[in-house]
């Protein structure tokens, strides 16, 4: 079905089924993807964007055969399939921000800021101040580099790689586990500068305390010098964070394509 849809075509059962399946897949992607999955985004906005994307993609998609949807159970199975595909793709895209959050948590723990928390509307709970800082900076870089366009492009590409009603393979779990492991390794690399410096600082304080216990060096200087050194390292490592975030955003498209191929069983 190509070209514009007239009213009679839109009310056909085939078109209604296609609209429902496309809507469910796109909704699943937005349900788990970064930015739009944030609970701070109003639900009406999410629903409006999902419906708008569905109407934009609907004219260029082929109508699936209705052999599988002659019964309610068949339709439910197809809906669950499309929802699963959407959630998996959205989750694969959101792993990038999970890595950023991990880097922020490591940073905060190392310099003693783990106790300083702020309200996080995304998780409806508390989060470390450095974690929130990293997520905000990462989101700004992500939007600046058109990362949201990457997600929209992958969403449209998914209907080409994984046609409606064709199902999916289960080998994608291994690909997502590899992607998650790689991104969390990057999170450790992002936090490596402050981790190394604070470890060396702790060793120095430990040696001084061992040599002169009565001075109580750590209690007198550690609580003051530690956070100060940590913040200096944080400021100096921001260019590294920008480079890493740029690399993650630019590598998101091939990562999502690999996930699609694994879902298809290629």
Buried (B, 14 or more C-beta within 10 A) or exposed (E): BEEEBEEEBEEEEBBEBBBBBBBBBBBBBBBBBBBBBBEEBEEEEBEEBBBEBBBEBBEEBEBBEBEBBEEEEBBEBBBEBBBBBBBBBBBBBBBBBBBBBBBBBBBBBBBBBBEEBEEBEBEEEEBBBBBBBBBEBBBEBBEEBEBBEBBBBBBBBBBEBBEBBEBBEEEBEEBBEEBBEBBBEBBEBBBBBBBEBBEEBBEBBEEBBEEEEEEEBBEEBBEEBBBEBBBEBBEEBEEEBBEBBBEBBEBBBEBBBBBBBBBBEE
